[in-house]
């Protein structure tokens, strides 16, 4: 796990300016690589590469970057881990001078030299973002892992002879490398306010892009950029559904356990201390169970607790840790600890991001970093195995059919009306659920009930979210919703949240369920091996109950949440009021000031809980007030 950055262009790498620009870019990525910083410049070619190192494999200088291949043709800066790099080494002919060290960076370079970037990428199992300079063809290649676990921003800046191309792991660093404008991308602002995150390849800035997961890009000096895709989640899901897994539920559980054990084992390889984030839920408990099964020593596990019982999952994590015999570390944090983080969020996330579970994720990452440098997480279990409430709602909606949904909608609407005066917030929730059941499309019902897709009219001209079917071929509404979550919410919310939170503490996180072979297996499973009889994640639960008693995990799903609604009415009210004041509302005139002020007034009065929608505006506003340049 590291930070990478650089630039390329006719005038870009004149040494007198290039060194200071690289130093400035690297300075904003210190948290991603506190163990060292180095750079490589080729003035004649007009290319400059920089790297900040968080040493995980081969801690010696032989693992340092930028790294050149044995022939000198390729020079790379790389962020991430290639979990199958030892297998790749065994398949490759050793370089003429022998291997210099045992880093996966050197393995990746040798593979690229042997096959080229395009043919090398499908052979990699891991998480990564890299930039590789091809001196023979004078081309700069960028590539990103299949799911986008590692970030990579890029863009063109300037005109004429000063035109250049820059890239970096984070947006603030990129802006140090080139003269990019501050113009906001309207589509990105719309995405943020509708979903809580910037979705897709567009960044919050109009002239900066994010390299798409599973893709590569090559830049020629002064010429066009070519892009390509070496792996597609949508295509993989469609192909997996066309080749379904036969057999019983028990056989699905066996196959999943075997593959997850392999993925967990591969991701436990490290030359530094390693542990796991444990919430006590199904996903993280499964990963920790498999880690402990494959470890001769006690696995270190980490969780945080809150004073408010409603938001405190620490007892569940503690119970699982005690059963598995892990070396468990738990920290109870106060509201003040969490509240103190809020002003720092723009600098940590470097781009507007509004999933409030970012706060406890930062706190647990800081706890883990006191003991380990690498931590495995249980992320992606909900997306792959139907774990969200919206999946269950959509499933039930399909079973009910149109007449059943209409009856449920009528009953809930009447109940909401009856309690409107006595309990306005509860009434509003029930009314919203009634509107959900009124939907004729079960997938739309699932979208409407989920805060991940909930929208208030906060834009002057709201744009309709583009949510096309991804699977086709007779896929159920539940599967379409799961596919949508896997392609959007997982990539642009969950993975962004965890990466920035963990890296702010210089902690590397790994996600075994995003081994692409696990992803494919999950989509080959029939739906009833994921959701059935009121239970979600059926096959995944089946794996876990081989290690942990069902009684320890049989509880309602709880998110990694905070009492945000109360905080905005109480200790962070003044902070929010300043950012939502008409004099400070910005975003180039595209925010709906009247709607925002109304939502804020309703929230303060207790007539509505608009915390999620308001948090999105607040994160945009706070980011606009933060200037790393």
Residue pairs with C-beta under 8 A, 6 or more apart in sequence:
1 32
1 33
1 54
1 56
1 79
1 80
1 81
1 150
1 374
1 503
1 508
2 32
2 33
2 51
2 52
2 53
2 54
2 65
2 77
2 78
2 79
2 80
2 169
3 26
3 29
3 30
3 32
3 33
3 51
3 52
3 79
3 168
3 169
3 170
3 173
4 49
4 50
4 51
4 52
4 77
4 78
4 79
4 129
4 130
4 131
4 152
4 167
4 168
4 169
5 22
5 25
5 26
5 29
5 49
5 50
5 51
5 77
5 166
5 167
5 168
5 169
5 173
5 174
5 177
6 22
6 25
6 47
6 48
6 49
6 50
6 77
6 131
6 140
6 166
6 167
6 168
6 177
7 13
7 18
7 21
7 47
7 48
7 164
7 165
7 166
7 167
7 177
7 178
8 46
8 47
8 48
8 140
8 164
8 165
8 166
8 219
8 221
9 46
9 158
9 162
9 163
9 164
9 165
9 221
9 222
10 46
10 161
10 163
10 164
10 221
10 222
11 46
11 161
11 162
11 164
12 18
12 46
12 47
12 48
12 164
12 165
13 41
13 42
13 43
13 45
13 46
13 47
13 48
14 43
15 41
15 43
18 41
18 43
18 48
19 39
19 41
21 48
21 176
21 177
22 39
22 41
22 48
22 50
22 177
23 37
23 39
24 176
24 177
25 50
25 168
25 173
25 174
25 176
25 177
26 33
26 37
26 39
26 50
26 51
26 52
26 173
27 176
28 170
28 172
28 173
28 176
28 628
29 52
29 168
29 169
29 170
29 173
30 37
30 52
31 503
31 504
31 505
31 506
32 52
32 54
32 79
32 169
32 170
32 503
32 506
33 51
33 52
33 53
33 54
33 506
34 52
34 54
34 506
35 53
35 54
35 55
36 52
36 53
36 55
36 64
37 50
37 51
37 52
37 53
38 50
38 51
38 53
38 64
38 65
38 66
39 48
39 49
39 50
39 51
39 66
40 48
40 49
40 50
40 66
40 68
40 75
40 77
41 47
41 48
41 49
42 48
42 133
42 135
45 133
45 135
45 138
45 221
46 221
47 133
47 140
49 66
49 75
49 76
49 77
49 131
49 133
50 66
50 77
51 65
51 66
51 77
51 78
53 64
53 65
54 373
54 506
54 508
55 63
55 271
55 272
56 81
56 270
56 271
56 272
56 373
56 374
56 508
57 63
57 81
57 102
57 103
57 104
57 269
57 270
57 271
58 101
58 102
58 103
58 106
58 271
59 271
59 272
60 101
62 100
62 101
62 102
62 103
62 106
63 101
63 102
63 103
63 105
63 106
65 76
65 77
65 78
65 105
66 75
66 76
66 77
67 75
67 76
67 78
67 105
67 106
67 109
68 74
68 75
68 109
69 75
69 76
69 95
69 109
69 110
69 112
69 113
70 95
70 96
70 97
70 110
70 113
71 113
72 135
73 113
73 134
73 135
73 136
74 109
74 112
74 113
74 132
74 133
74 134
74 135
75 132
75 133
75 135
76 105
76 108
76 109
76 112
76 130
76 131
76 132
76 133
77 130
77 131
78 105
78 108
78 128
78 129
78 130
78 131
79 128
79 129
79 130
79 150
79 169
80 126
80 127
80 128
80 129
80 130
80 145
80 149
80 150
81 104
81 126
81 127
81 128
81 267
81 508
81 510
82 88
82 104
82 107
82 108
82 124
82 125
82 126
82 128
83 125
83 126
83 263
83 266
83 267
83 269
83 515
84 123
84 124
84 125
84 126
84 266
85 104
85 107
85 108
85 126
86 107
86 269
88 107
88 111
88 123
88 124
89 99
89 107
89 110
92 107
92 110
92 111
92 114
93 114
95 110
99 106
100 106
104 126
108 120
108 124
108 128
108 130
109 132
111 120
111 123
111 124
112 120
112 132
114 120
115 123
117 132
117 141
117 143
117 216
117 218
118 216
118 228
118 230
121 143
121 216
121 230
121 231
122 230
122 231
124 145
125 266
125 515
125 516
125 517
126 145
127 145
127 147
127 149
127 150
127 510
127 511
127 514
128 143
128 144
128 145
128 149
128 150
129 142
129 143
129 144
129 145
129 150
129 151
129 152
129 169
129 211
130 142
130 143
131 140
131 141
131 142
131 167
132 140
132 141
132 143
133 139
133 140
133 141
134 140
134 141
138 220
138 221
139 218
139 219
139 220
140 165
140 218
140 219
141 216
141 217
141 218
142 152
142 154
142 167
142 211
142 216
142 217
142 218
142 219
143 211
143 215
143 216
143 217
144 150
144 152
144 211
144 212
144 213
144 214
144 215
144 216
145 213
145 214
146 213
146 214
146 231
146 233
146 514
146 516
147 213
147 214
147 233
147 490
147 491
147 495
147 511
147 514
147 516
147 519
148 212
148 213
148 214
148 491
148 492
148 495
149 495
149 499
149 511
149 514
150 169
150 499
151 169
151 170
151 210
151 496
151 499
152 167
152 168
152 169
152 210
152 211
153 167
153 168
153 169
153 170
153 171
153 174
153 203
153 208
153 209
153 210
153 211
154 165
154 166
154 167
154 168
154 174
154 208
154 209
154 210
154 211
154 217
155 165
155 166
155 174
155 178
155 180
155 205
155 207
155 208
155 209
156 163
156 164
156 165
156 207
157 163
157 164
157 165
157 166
157 178
157 179
157 180
157 207
158 164
158 178
158 179
163 222
164 178
165 219
165 225
166 174
166 177
166 178
166 180
167 174
167 177
168 174
168 176
168 177
170 350
170 351
170 500
171 203
171 204
171 205
171 208
171 350
171 351
172 347
172 350
172 628
172 629
174 180
174 208
175 208
175 628
175 629
176 628
176 629
180 205
180 207
180 208
181 205
181 206
181 207
182 205
183 205
183 206
183 207
183 588
184 204
184 205
184 206
184 587
184 588
184 590
185 202
185 203
185 204
185 205
185 206
186 463
186 588
186 590
187 200
187 202
187 463
188 198
188 202
188 203
188 204
188 205
189 204
189 459
189 587
189 590
189 591
189 620
190 459
190 462
190 463
190 590
191 197
191 198
191 199
191 200
191 202
191 465
192 198
192 204
192 352
192 354
192 616
192 619
192 620
193 455
193 458
193 459
193 591
193 613
193 616
193 617
193 620
194 453
194 455
194 462
194 465
195 452
195 453
195 465
195 488
195 489
195 492
195 493
196 353
196 354
196 355
196 451
196 452
196 493
196 612
196 615
196 616
197 353
197 354
197 355
197 492
197 493
197 496
198 204
198 351
198 352
198 353
198 492
199 488
199 492
200 210
200 212
200 488
200 492
201 209
201 210
201 211
201 212
202 209
202 210
203 209
203 210
203 351
204 351
204 352
204 623
211 217
212 229
213 233
213 491
214 229
214 230
214 231
214 232
214 233
215 227
215 228
215 229
215 230
216 227
216 228
216 229
216 230
217 225
217 226
217 227
217 228
218 225
218 226
218 227
219 225
231 516
233 486
233 487
233 519
234 470
234 471
234 483
234 487
236 516
236 519
236 520
236 523
237 470
237 471
237 483
237 486
237 523
238 470
238 471
238 472
238 473
240 520
240 521
240 523
240 524
241 471
241 473
241 475
241 479
241 523
241 524
242 473
243 524
244 524
244 525
244 526
245 251
245 252
245 255
245 521
245 524
245 525
245 526
245 529
249 528
249 529
249 538
249 539
249 542
250 542
252 525
252 526
252 529
252 539
252 542
253 539
253 542
253 543
253 546
255 521
256 518
256 521
256 522
256 525
256 539
256 540
256 542
256 543
257 290
257 543
257 546
259 515
259 517
259 518
259 521
260 286
260 287
260 290
260 512
260 513
260 518
260 543
261 290
261 293
261 294
262 515
263 512
263 513
263 515
263 517
263 518
264 287
264 290
264 291
264 294
264 376
264 512
265 294
266 515
267 376
267 510
267 512
267 515
268 274
268 291
268 294
268 295
268 376
270 373
270 374
272 372
272 373
272 374
273 300
273 371
273 372
273 373
273 374
274 300
274 372
274 373
274 374
274 375
274 376
275 299
275 300
275 301
275 302
275 368
275 371
275 372
275 374
275 375
275 376
276 284
276 287
276 288
276 291
276 299
276 300
276 301
276 302
276 326
276 375
276 376
276 377
277 284
277 301
277 302
277 303
277 364
277 365
277 368
277 375
277 376
277 377
277 378
277 509
278 284
278 285
278 288
278 301
278 302
278 303
278 317
278 320
278 321
278 326
278 328
279 285
279 303
279 313
279 316
279 317
279 378
279 560
280 303
280 313
280 314
280 315
280 316
280 317
280 318
280 319
280 320
280 552
280 553
281 313
281 316
281 378
281 553
281 557
281 558
282 378
282 381
282 387
282 537
282 540
282 541
282 544
282 553
283 378
283 379
283 380
283 381
283 382
283 387
283 513
283 537
283 540
284 317
284 377
284 378
285 320
285 378
285 544
285 548
285 552
285 553
286 378
286 381
286 540
286 543
286 544
286 547
287 376
287 377
287 378
287 512
287 513
288 299
288 301
288 320
288 321
288 324
288 326
288 376
288 378
289 324
289 544
289 547
289 548
290 512
290 547
291 299
291 376
292 298
292 299
292 324
292 325
292 326
292 547
293 547
298 325
298 326
298 327
299 324
299 326
299 327
300 326
300 327
300 328
300 329
300 371
300 372
301 317
301 321
301 326
301 327
301 328
301 329
302 328
302 329
302 330
302 364
302 367
302 368
302 371
302 375
303 313
303 314
303 317
303 318
303 321
303 328
303 329
303 330
303 331
303 364
304 314
304 330
304 331
304 332
304 333
304 360
304 363
304 364
304 367
305 312
305 313
305 314
305 315
305 330
305 331
305 332
305 333
306 312
306 314
306 332
306 333
306 335
306 338
306 360
306 562
307 332
307 334
307 335
308 563
310 563
311 561
311 562
311 563
313 558
313 560
314 330
314 332
316 552
316 553
316 555
317 328
317 330
318 328
318 330
319 552
320 548
320 552
320 553
321 328
322 328
323 548
323 549
323 552
324 547
324 548
329 367
329 368
329 370
329 371
331 363
331 364
331 367
333 360
333 363
335 563
335 567
335 571
337 363
338 359
338 360
338 363
338 562
339 567
339 571
339 572
341 359
341 362
341 363
342 359
342 572
342 575
343 575
343 622
345 353
345 358
345 359
345 619
345 622
346 352
346 619
346 622
346 623
346 625
346 626
347 626
347 628
348 358
348 362
348 500
348 501
348 504
349 358
349 496
349 500
349 619
349 623
350 500
350 628
351 623
352 619
352 620
352 622
352 623
353 496
353 497
353 500
353 619
354 612
354 615
354 616
354 618
354 619
354 620
355 493
355 497
356 561
356 562
356 564
356 611
356 612
356 615
357 497
357 559
357 560
357 561
357 562
358 497
358 500
358 501
359 562
360 560
360 561
360 562
361 497
361 498
361 501
361 502
361 560
362 501
362 504
362 505
365 375
365 501
365 502
365 504
365 505
365 507
365 509
366 505
368 375
368 505
368 507
369 505
369 506
369 507
372 507
373 506
373 507
373 508
374 507
374 508
374 509
374 510
375 502
375 507
375 508
375 509
375 510
376 509
376 510
376 511
376 512
377 498
377 509
377 510
377 511
378 513
379 490
379 494
379 495
379 498
379 511
379 513
379 514
380 486
380 490
380 494
380 511
380 513
380 514
380 519
381 387
381 513
381 537
381 540
382 388
382 485
382 537
383 482
383 485
383 486
383 489
383 490
383 494
384 482
384 486
384 513
384 518
384 519
384 522
384 523
385 522
385 530
385 536
385 537
385 538
385 539
385 540
386 392
386 395
386 478
386 482
386 527
386 530
386 531
386 536
386 537
387 536
387 537
387 557
388 450
388 452
388 485
388 536
389 449
389 450
389 557
390 446
390 447
390 449
390 450
390 452
390 453
390 481
391 446
391 478
391 481
391 482
391 531
391 536
392 531
392 534
392 536
393 436
393 445
393 446
393 449
394 442
394 443
394 445
394 446
394 477
394 478
394 481
395 478
395 531
397 405
397 436
397 437
397 439
397 442
397 445
397 446
397 477
398 442
398 476
398 477
398 478
400 408
400 437
402 440
405 437
405 438
405 439
405 440
405 442
405 445
406 437
406 438
408 434
408 437
409 434
409 435
409 436
409 437
409 438
410 434
411 434
412 430
412 431
412 433
412 434
412 437
413 431
413 434
413 435
415 430
415 434
416 427
416 428
416 430
416 431
416 434
417 427
417 431
419 426
419 427
419 430
420 427
424 606
424 607
424 608
425 606
425 607
425 608
425 609
428 608
428 609
432 448
432 449
433 449
435 448
436 445
436 448
436 449
437 445
439 445
439 448
441 477
442 477
442 478
443 477
443 478
443 480
443 481
446 477
446 478
446 481
447 453
447 467
447 481
448 454
451 612
452 485
452 489
452 493
453 465
454 612
454 613
455 462
455 465
455 613
456 595
456 599
456 610
456 613
457 592
457 595
458 591
458 592
458 595
458 596
458 599
458 613
458 616
458 617
459 590
459 591
459 592
460 589
460 590
460 591
460 592
461 590
462 592
467 484
469 475
469 480
470 480
470 483
470 484
470 487
471 479
471 480
471 483
475 483
476 527
478 527
478 531
479 527
486 519
495 511
498 509
498 511
499 509
502 508
502 509
512 518
513 519
522 530
525 539
528 538
529 538
529 539
530 536
530 537
530 538
530 539
531 538
532 538
535 541
536 557
541 550
541 553
544 553
545 553
564 611
564 612
564 615
565 603
565 609
565 611
568 576
568 603
568 611
568 614
568 615
569 603
569 604
569 606
573 604
576 600
576 614
576 618
577 600
578 584
579 617
579 618
579 621
579 622
579 625
580 596
580 597
580 600
580 614
580 617
580 618
580 621
582 593
582 597
584 621
584 625
585 591
585 593
585 596
585 621
586 621
586 624
587 620
587 624
591 617
591 620
596 614
596 617
599 608
599 610
599 613
599 614
600 610
600 614
602 608
602 610
603 609
603 610
603 611
603 614
